[in-house]
Amino acid sequence: MTISTATLLAWCRTHAGSVVGTPAVLGHEPKSRLDYDALGSATVVACWLSSAEALQGRGGLASTAARVELTVRLHRNGVGDAIVMDAIEAALLTATDALVMSFFGDIDVAGAGWFDPKGQTRGPWKAETGYLSLDNQLNRVATMTVGIVVDDAWVEAL
């Protein structure tokens, strides 16, 4: 087996698409507002590969397991008066919760690995919120790291 990044990203994008609508999901980290303004959605989700590493103590005599981390970030407009910002916060939390529930409901990642929400191979799943400026426009974001374990990621030559 090898790590199929395309399969892992497709799994992530499929779940995100079920939450915010398929056209509003990017497979890369947005670098400008142009990356997602054209999507025309209030909430945009971006999924991309953050890291991959060998896991000690997992795998067999002839293979090595890996942990692949995807970054998933939900974006919303981050500008408005107090009432608008309250609505933005509520919508961001609702979308984040729905996406996490979707991930938790599909531990087997399209046969390519398994989602590690409780952190058996590193810290447990968590999301952090904050603000991100793209092209001088403030965005309210929720960023999460999704850890996926790929057993037998690499076969070792003997």
NORMONOR-V237118 format. One record per backbone hydrogen bond with DSSP energy under -1.0 kcal/mol. CO is the residue of the C=O (numbers start at 1). NH is the residue of the N-H. If there is no record, write none. Layout:
co->[CO,CO]
nh->[NH,NH]
This chain:
co->[3,4,5,6,7,8,9,10,11,12,13,14,16,17,21,22,24,26,32,33,33,36,37,44,45,46,48,51,53,55,62,64,64,65,66,67,68,69,69,70,71,72,73,74,75,76,81,82,83,84,85,86,87,88,89,90,91,92,93,94,95,96,97,98,99,100,101,103,107,108,109,113,114,116,117,126,128,130,132,134,137,138,139,140,141,142,143,144,146,147,148,149,150,154]
nh->[5,8,9,10,11,12,13,14,15,16,17,18,20,21,24,25,45,47,35,36,37,39,40,75,26,73,71,69,67,58,156,153,154,55,150,53,148,50,51,146,48,144,46,142,44,140,85,86,87,88,89,90,91,92,93,94,95,96,97,98,99,100,101,102,103,104,105,106,115,110,112,109,149,119,125,145,143,141,139,137,134,78,132,76,130,74,128,72,70,116,68,114,66,64]
